[in-house]
Amino acid sequence: MTPTILLLSLALLTQGQAPARTEPPRKPHPLAPSLPQLTDEEEKRIEDIVHRFILFDTGRLPGAEGQKAAAELEKLGPEAIFVLIRALSRALEIEATCPAVTIGKKIQTILRQTQDPALLDFARENLGLGVKHTVHGGIVRELRTLAFLRRRDIGDGKVASPSTSDNDGKIVIRPRDPNDKSLAARSTLDLAQQAREAKGEKLKGLLNELEKRTGETAITALATAGGPDVDSEIRYYAHELLLKNLGRQSADTIKKKLTDPRPEVRTAAAYAAAEKKHQLGAELIDLLKDTNLDVAQSARQALTRLAGGDTDHGPERSATDEERAAAIRKWREWWAKQAG
């Protein structure tokens, strides 16, 4: 009996019953510790998938191969974020609407799910990097804003409320030192006027100081610097500062800015409304009809954020009039339940 039992045991082991070998742990990515560092072959494979998807979505890879490329793109995990960010820039440069929208949605999903501050910082700094003026710049703006808000959500500490101070909220006016040449000592109007002519790091410094100021002059200067005709790096930088500025405003001020004639201000006001949890659902739903797609999409993301991140009734950026109307109807039904 003993030899027979030994033979059976050996047979079982040769049929895959041996203990599984464990793979050594992967090194974390130096730019995002939550992700594994890929090999050159793995990186190349992801780049090939994304490249073939762009060919498919621009009509140059039809049939089964194209459908396969689309399916493979959908299956990519968060480790593909770096390739996707580079691919989005390429799609924007060639003005390829469909690939840019799809790749943007893939990046959006990754940013919404990550808890890695380093990854969010990388996305903010590199999305749209090097891309000049493009009609699809709103996609980059939405993603950068999402990364900005997520970074604040998971940060080590919350931004202090403007009402929290050693003076119990009282405004203390101190005389200015005539010898003080710092930006903080200059008037808001002076800063705004200089911002019209400044460029590069000097402009960033002026915008940083304007972000701290209250009043319409500061908002106008930040909105102008975030306009569509401005260099992309400064445009996105100014947009984030405008968002921070509006985030300190009252609910009544933000409500007014949702109907501001400048699309840059309406966009930032929508995000600020969601960030501060202001009950402006009806006003945000009205913005879904905005003729400026950047504004409409910012309202959609704001509503999704107000709903806790799990509800998104659309509409997509490329939605038809009928699809947009259906999305608005669903959002109104959702808001009616919240009010009830």
ABEGO torsion letter per residue (X at the ends): XAAAAAAAAAAAAAAGABBBBBBBBBBBBAABAABBBBBAAAAAAAAAAAAAAAAAAAGABBEAAAAAAAAAAAABBAAAAAAAAAAAAAAAAAGBAAAAAAAAAAAAAAAAABABAAAAAAAAAABGBGBBBBAAAAAAAAAAAAAAAAAAAABABBBBBAABBAAGGBBBBBBBBAABABAAABBAAAAAAAAAABBEAAAAAAAAAAAABBEAAAAAAAAAAABAABBAAAAAAAAAAAAAAAAABBAAAAAAAAABABAAAAAAAAAAAAAAGBBAAAAAAAAAABABAAAAAAAAAAAAAAAGGABBAOBBAABBAAAAAAAAAAAAAAAAAAAX
